[in-house]
Amino acid sequence: MHKDAKPKSLGARSDKIVVVTHTKNIETLNKLKILRRSIRRRIKKFVEHTCKKMLKVFAKDQN
């Protein structure tokens, strides 16, 4: 058993997924891209919001 056996197999699997998404029609691919972008934006907003909340609470505790 090589120590780098696992990452290699994972890499191969992800390559397969990439190939599959490339062969699928472009419309669904674009939809996926848009979805991914919106999800990322939503997560970012959520994280920023919670961080601001935490900072406010922290500031209150400091005073």
CYANA upper distance limits for C-alpha pairs under 8 A (distance plus 0.5 A):
  1 MET  CA      5 ALA  CA      7.53
  4 ASP  CA      8 LYS  CA      6.99
  5 ALA  CA      9 SER  CA      7.00
  6 LYS  CA     10 LEU  CA      6.80
  7 PRO  CA     11 GLY  CA      6.57
  8 LYS  CA     12 ALA  CA      6.78
  9 SER  CA     13 ARG  CA      6.76
 10 LEU  CA     14 SER  CA      6.77
 11 GLY  CA     15 ASP  CA      6.66
 12 ALA  CA     16 LYS  CA      6.83
 13 ARG  CA     17 ILE  CA      6.95
 14 SER  CA     18 VAL  CA      6.75
 15 ASP  CA     19 VAL  CA      6.74
 16 LYS  CA     20 VAL  CA      6.69
 17 ILE  CA     21 THR  CA      6.74
 18 VAL  CA     22 HIS  CA      6.69
 19 VAL  CA     23 THR  CA      6.77
 20 VAL  CA     24 LYS  CA      6.83
 21 THR  CA     29 LEU  CA      7.28
 22 HIS  CA     26 ILE  CA      8.23
 22 HIS  CA     29 LEU  CA      8.26
 24 LYS  CA     28 THR  CA      7.84
 24 LYS  CA     29 LEU  CA      7.69
 25 ASN  CA     29 LEU  CA      7.26
 26 ILE  CA     30 ASN  CA      6.64
 27 GLU  CA     31 LYS  CA      6.82
 28 THR  CA     32 LEU  CA      6.62
 29 LEU  CA     33 LYS  CA      6.72
 30 ASN  CA     34 ILE  CA      6.65
 31 LYS  CA     35 LEU  CA      6.56
 32 LEU  CA     36 ARG  CA      6.50
 33 LYS  CA     37 ARG  CA      6.61
 34 ILE  CA     38 SER  CA      6.66
 35 LEU  CA     39 ILE  CA      6.57
 36 ARG  CA     40 ARG  CA      6.58
 37 ARG  CA     41 ARG  CA      6.68
 38 SER  CA     42 ARG  CA      6.56
 39 ILE  CA     43 ILE  CA      6.66
 40 ARG  CA     44 LYS  CA      6.65
 41 ARG  CA     45 LYS  CA      6.64
 42 ARG  CA     46 PHE  CA      6.59
 43 ILE  CA     47 VAL  CA      6.56
 44 LYS  CA     48 GLU  CA      6.60
 45 LYS  CA     49 HIS  CA      6.51
 46 PHE  CA     50 THR  CA      6.69
 47 VAL  CA     51 CYS  CA      6.53
 48 GLU  CA     52 LYS  CA      6.64
 49 HIS  CA     53 LYS  CA      6.77
 50 THR  CA     54 MET  CA      6.59
 51 CYS  CA     55 LEU  CA      6.60
 52 LYS  CA     56 LYS  CA      6.66
 53 LYS  CA     57 VAL  CA      6.78
 54 MET  CA     58 PHE  CA      6.49
 55 LEU  CA     59 ALA  CA      6.48
 56 LYS  CA     60 LYS  CA      6.72
 57 VAL  CA     61 ASP  CA      6.76
 58 PHE  CA     62 GLN  CA      6.73
 59 ALA  CA     63 ASN  CA      6.92
